[in-house]
Structure formats: C-alpha cells, structure tokens
Amino acid sequence: MTHRSGNADHLHCLNRAADQLGLHRGMPLADARAICPDLSTRPADLAREVAALASLRRWASRYAPMVASDGTDGLMADITGVAHLFGGEAELRADLHARLDRAGLSASSAIAGTRGAAHALARHGGGIIAEDALGQGLGRLPVSALRIDHATAEALARVGLARIADLAHLPRAPLARRFGAGLVLRLDQALGLQTEPVAAEPEPPHFGVRMTLPEPIGLQSDVMAGLARLLDRLCATLALHHHGARRLRLELRRVDHGTVQVEIGLARAMRDPLRMAALFAKGVDEVDAGFGIDAMRLSAPITEPMPPEQIGSGPALRFEDALADLVSRLGNRIGFDRVLRMQPAESKIPERSFQLVAGAWSEPVAAPPRQGPARPVTLFPPEPVSHASGHPPAQFRWRRMQFTTLRAHGPERITPEWWFDDPAWRTGMRDYWRIETLEGPRLWLFHTPQAPDWPAPAGVQNWPVPAGAQNWCVQGEFA
C-alpha cells in the first residue's frame, strides 16, 4: 500500500515478496516501480488502520494487563509475571501466532527484557532473547533497529558502525557529541541501562450495565422496575466520568434467545434517571416479551462531556428541562431531524433573517436587539394584491377580502443582496409599508418601484411583465 507525503507517493507497507525484492517502507513509489515494474499497489487507509490497531490492542489484553501502541504499526505488551500462565514465553508466543493465523493476520513478534530490544527484534525476524543474553541477541541487528532517524543510521554506517554490537562497548560521551544524545538514549534503553516502561493508553470509559434475572418477567411494570435500577447504575457511572448520555439502548433478552431493543435519543446530554425512564415507557409497552425476559442490558452508545456546574431551581431551569423533554419526546416519535428551531441570521432580507437548525443539536440563541422598524410575527411568501389605489393604497383586495387603509407607516426600502441570485428579488428593490386596516388586520405590504406598472396601462395589449413582478404584495402580518 502507498501513502502520499510531500507531493509524492511512498510505500506504506509491503508483503514478504516485495521485501525480498529489495523494497522497503518509505521508498518512493517511482523508485519501487523502477525495481519492480509489475508492482501492484493501492492507497492506504490510515484511519481504518488506526481503528484496526486499537481493536487489536484491546484483544491483546488477554496476554498482558498493560498493552500500548508501538508506533503506527505495532503493539507493545508488558508480560512480566504472565508467561507462566501459558506455560512459558515460547508457549505464549506460539498461542499468539496461532490465534492471529486463524484470524487471517500475519505478524512478527519478539520477547525481550526491554522495550527497545523487543521493538528491534520484532522488526528484524522476531524471536525470544533470554534475560542474560540481551547484548548478544541485539548485537547482530543493524543500528537502524534502535529507533533512530535515517540520517543518523547512515552517518554511523559511513564510519563502519553498522551493527548494534559495534556501538555497545563504545564510550557514550563521544557518541553523544558526534551523533546526538538521542542515539545514546535509544542504545541504553535497548540494553536495559535506561528504563522505558510500557505506558498503556487509558481505556475509554464503558457506559453500559446489565442485569440477569432469576425468573423471566413479561409485564411492563416489571421491565420498568428493572430499567430503573439499570438507569441508577448507569447515571452513577456517567457522573463519575462527567459525561451525559445523548442516546440510550435497552436490550432485552428473551428465554428463547431472541433479543428486543428499545432505543431513545435525548435532546441534550442528561443523566437524570427519572426523566430518562419516562422516555422508555412507550417503547417498552410495545415490546413482545414472548415467553419472558431473563436478562436486560442498558448502554449509552453516544455520550457528551457534562462537567459539574452550578445550577439553581428557578423558572428558567424548569423551562429548559421541560423544553428538552419535549424535544426528546417529539424526536423519538417523528425523528430528531424534523424537530427544528429558528435562529437569527445576519441578513436584511426578510426571508433570510432567520435559519432553521435541528433543535436537538443546537442551543437557543437570543435574538439581537432590533434597531429599526418592527417586523411581522407571521412571515409568508409574497402574495399579490389587486384593486390597489393610491400610494400607499387607500383600498386594496387580498385573499378575496376588501381592505381599507386606516394608517400607513413607511416606506422602508430594502435592496436585494447582489451576491445571491434570488428569483424572488429580481424585480429589484422593495419599499415596505406597515398598513393598519379598518377591518382589523395589520399587514406588511411592499411595492416594487423598479417593476413595470401593474396592471397594464389602458389600451396597451400584451404588456411585458417579468415573472414574479408585482406592484403591491403582502408578505407578513403583525400581531
């Protein structure tokens, strides 16, 4: 496989056949094809490799309590006091390779007294180095096995220091002055003169609890009682790690070995058992228990950080909780992508002065204090009016109703945003008026002065009117 780096493709990993041809990792792809014209390659997927190595690291914990990543292509395990459980180091290594072979994975492994020695030997044939033969076992390996950079390895080779045995007995001070302190550190770590523990990455917290029942249950009340116990334990774990659940999954195992799942989403991160249990009621009521349920498992597949915060008990907090519960109930019924909220947007155009966002994945934003004329409560697409007389119209007809203007406030001129090609605004600028009618409605009308006269002048046939051009339109209604 190849990986693109520095505007060129390089070999990322290769099989044994390619290695026997003289190819090596990091070689430019052009040089590799010059050696092997029939070379077959494919791009490397680094994200999937990292995920696969993380899964393999969790699996390797069966051999040692401390397993860490060793670069991007290996694992390092501290098997101190563990090998006798498998019958010895050789038997442990044989069991490891046998399981990997059954899984279709090929690997090279080594066992040594230091992390540096195990790293070097695993990448140069593998094997086991006895505790009293560490220097002898590493002596035959090239200096590049010491985890030093390529330039340092070439500089050592030019002066005749090609193997680790050539460096082991040399004074450290001259080596550090000429080749850097990094070479001395890696050499002493490999030989056991400098400690290098296996620093395993901490496992991410697992948010899941389970319960095995002594007798099968089938009533909704019994399932909800068991769920309440699981929620208490799960919320305690969430609080311990300062997390809140955004999605919960309840798995019910029946006595016939079938499994039923009830999954809910939450509008915001939460760890309140009572409010969570209320959202499960509908799904649990629809569960087919069959001959009974003998095990329950509750997990939180999606969580978010929820650090402790100072809270109160005022009306604002109760309103936020009630709103979050409402969004959660609606989202579980019709889908969270259909529960939307409006937020203000930076635009003078009425249709673009707000935006719709998902209510469950956004926080409410307070509208900035408005400076200028008021805006209608109800906004809709422009609707033309007819029989308009005057400017502003003293009388007009809209939605089959006749209106008489009582008061008019305006005009407020709004020009189209030239960087957006909106067909509705191709008629040019608009003059908006707030009209209070004698009949009661308070309407928002606009006039398009750049559009042609509407209706057509008397005696003129086939007057050209652009699409959407209207002389007077209604676009909103005030409260």
C-alpha angles and dihedrals in degrees: 000000000000134000126199115232130157094004090302137088118244133186109265100181135348141190128247094267091057091045091054090054090061099261119138139186114279094026114138112257091233091058091046092053090049088059096038113022091182093056112144115211141170132188117271119241102216095182093055091045091055091048092048092049090050090052091048090050091056090048092049091060086086087076100043139008092228116056121161136176114263104204119306097307108040150046131227122206130186104222096175107149093001106086095078089063088067096040097265141323095291092051091048091052092046091051090050093053093044092055093046091049091053088052091052095250126130117206143165119223139181138188120211141149095255135042093236092052093049091049092051097045095045090058094046106051103305128237140132127293117201118232094247094046102053096122093044093048093051097039095084094052122096119256090247087073089072093080093252126142122270094250093056092048091052092048090053092048092053091060093046099261099126102141134051090241088064090060103037097083099035121109111266098220097063090044092053093047094051105032104021137259091274092071092052092047094051092046094051092045091053092048093047096249091116122042119239113175125199104257103199118201113248113256114245112251116267113224103200136106132183141195131202114206122218091215130025117259131200110168119103091230091055092049091048090050091053090045090054090057092048092049092053091054094043094049090049089055091047091051091049091058095036093243135132128208122246096176131025128195123197116195118195118195116206126210090250088063092253121135129218123193131203114188129183135181128217127219091223138004109291142169102180108126096201096052092045093050092055090060092055095055097087095045094046090050090059095050118117103221094188109190091348144296118264103174138032130195127187122191139169106220093177121043137162133204110270109179120192114274138181108260135177137200103241129130092268093060092046090050092051092050092047091049092049091050091049093051090047093052094046092044093053090050104042103012131274091251089066097053104087138173130199122240129185119261132198103255137108091210107099094223092052099042090097139033133207117235134173109275095214096051101042138062122233113261122206113235113246116250107276118238114196137021120354122261127226121259092225119048123185138160114291114278119197121236126212137210091030114170125187134006105296092020114256089199132013142160123236130169090358091302128114117228133190120205114238099172133001128196121192162334107242109179118212120182123204120259104253093207091064122064099213113172090208090061099045089102088073132234124004132215110212123206131189105222124195109197130207088234093061110256117115106213137189110225129179134198125208106215093181093055120090120263116287125237103029118267116263115275095016118117126204094009106196108242119178117233110278095009112144131163095216128016137170116228106163148012127221124223 
